Amino acid sequence: MSRLEVTQTKSEIGCKPNQRETLRSLGLKRIGDTVVKEDRPEFRGMVGTVAHLVAVEEVD
C-alpha cells in the first residue's frame, strides 16, 4: 500500500479551530514537521481539510 508524506508548510495561526485540530491529529506541530501516513480515505480527508497548510507527496 502506498504512503503519504505530509509536511507542514504554513502556520496554523489565524486558522479555524477544526483545522488546528486536524494538524494535531496528523501529528504536525510546527512548520517543517513531516509525517508519513498510510494512503487511506481518512487521512486523505484530513489532508484535504488543511491542504493550504501542507505539502503532500506519495512515497512507496
C-alpha positions in Angstrom: 0.0 0.0 0.0 1.3 3.5 -0.8 2.0 6.1 1.8 1.7 9.8 2.0 4.4 12.1 3.3 2.8 15.2 4.7 4.9 18.3 5.5 3.5 21.4 7.2 4.5 24.5 5.2 2.5 27.2 6.7 1.5 28.3 10.2 -1.8 27.4 11.9 -2.1 30.9 13.3 -5.3 32.5 12.2 -6.8 29.2 11.1 -10.1 27.8 12.2 -10.1 25.5 15.3 -11.0 22.4 13.3 -8.0 23.0 11.1 -5.7 23.3 14.1 -7.1 20.1 15.5 -6.6 18.3 12.2 -3.0 19.3 12.1 -2.5 17.9 15.6 -4.3 14.7 14.7 -1.9 14.3 11.7 1.0 14.7 14.2 2.1 18.1 12.9 3.2 20.7 15.5 5.3 23.3 13.7 6.4 24.4 10.2 8.7 21.9 8.7 7.4 18.9 10.6 6.9 15.8 8.4 4.9 12.7 9.0 4.4 9.5 6.9 0.8 8.1 6.9 -0.8 5.3 5.0 -2.8 6.3 2.0 -6.3 5.8 3.4 -9.5 7.8 2.9 -9.4 9.0 6.5 -6.0 10.6 6.0 -6.9 11.9 2.5 -9.9 13.8 4.1 -7.7 15.2 6.8 -5.2 16.4 4.3 -8.0 17.9 2.2 -9.1 20.0 5.2 -5.6 21.6 5.7 -4.5 21.4 2.0 -3.5 25.1 2.1 -1.1 24.5 5.1 0.6 21.3 4.0 2.6 19.8 1.1 1.8 16.1 0.2 4.0 13.6 -1.7 3.4 9.9 -2.4 6.0 7.5 -1.1 6.3 3.8 -1.8 
